């Protein structure tokens, strides 16, 4: 898990507090559930289905791929499609 800071207006903060008390759970739990539900229902324009759904098991893969692409681009190895 990663820590995220969230700023809420007073009315939303009070509603979250009251909802957590009513449900008998933490405010964090409610926020996690709400974000997860929203993420599942939100359509991300331009991305094909499955993007972000798989894990390679290699934690540094994205960073090393970016470095490889940058190196190829600076060496002139990448050409824009026509």
C-alpha positions as CSV (number, residue, x, y, z in Angstrom):
1,X,0.0,0.0,0.0
2,X,1.0,3.6,-0.6
3,X,0.1,6.6,1.4
4,X,-1.9,9.3,-0.4
5,X,-2.9,12.7,1.0
6,X,-6.4,13.9,0.2
7,X,-8.0,17.3,0.8
8,X,-11.7,17.4,1.4
9,X,-14.0,20.4,2.0
10,X,-15.7,20.5,5.4
11,X,-19.0,19.2,4.2
12,X,-17.5,16.1,2.5
13,X,-15.2,15.4,5.5
14,X,-18.2,15.4,7.8
15,X,-20.2,13.2,5.5
16,X,-17.3,10.7,5.3
17,X,-16.9,10.7,9.1
18,X,-20.6,10.1,9.6
19,X,-20.7,7.4,7.0
20,X,-17.7,5.6,8.6
21,X,-19.4,5.8,12.0
22,X,-22.7,4.5,10.6
23,X,-21.0,1.6,8.7
24,X,-18.7,0.8,11.6
25,X,-15.5,1.0,9.6
26,X,-12.7,3.4,9.0
27,X,-12.8,6.4,6.7
28,X,-9.9,4.9,4.9
29,X,-11.9,1.8,4.1
30,X,-14.7,3.8,2.6
31,X,-12.3,5.9,0.5
32,X,-10.5,2.8,-0.8
33,X,-13.8,1.1,-1.7
34,X,-15.2,4.2,-3.4
35,X,-12.0,4.7,-5.5
36,X,-11.9,1.1,-6.4
37,X,-15.6,1.1,-7.5
38,X,-15.0,4.4,-9.5
39,X,-11.9,3.0,-11.2
40,X,-13.8,-0.1,-12.3
41,X,-16.7,1.9,-13.8
42,X,-14.7,4.7,-15.3
43,X,-13.7,4.4,-19.0
44,X,-10.1,5.5,-19.8
45,X,-10.2,6.9,-23.3
46,X,-7.5,5.8,-25.7
47,X,-6.3,2.8,-23.7
48,X,-7.0,-0.7,-24.9
49,X,-8.7,-3.2,-22.5
50,X,-6.2,-4.9,-20.2
51,X,-3.7,-2.0,-19.8
52,X,-2.6,-2.1,-16.2
53,X,-4.3,-5.4,-15.6
54,X,-1.2,-7.5,-15.6
55,X,2.0,-7.7,-13.6
56,X,5.3,-8.9,-15.1
57,X,6.7,-9.7,-11.7
58,X,9.7,-7.5,-12.6
59,X,9.4,-4.3,-10.4
60,X,11.9,-2.2,-12.5
61,X,10.5,-3.2,-15.9
62,X,8.7,0.1,-16.7
63,X,11.7,2.2,-15.7
64,X,14.2,0.0,-17.7
65,X,11.9,0.1,-20.7
66,X,11.7,3.9,-20.5
67,X,15.5,4.1,-20.3
68,X,15.8,1.8,-23.4
69,X,13.4,3.9,-25.4
70,X,15.1,7.1,-24.4
71,X,18.5,5.7,-25.4
72,X,17.2,4.5,-28.8
73,X,15.5,7.9,-29.4
74,X,18.6,9.8,-28.6
75,X,20.6,7.6,-30.9
76,X,18.2,8.1,-33.7
77,X,16.9,4.6,-33.6
78,X,13.3,5.5,-33.3
79,X,11.4,6.9,-36.2
80,X,7.9,8.3,-36.2
81,X,5.3,6.1,-38.0
82,X,4.0,7.4,-41.3
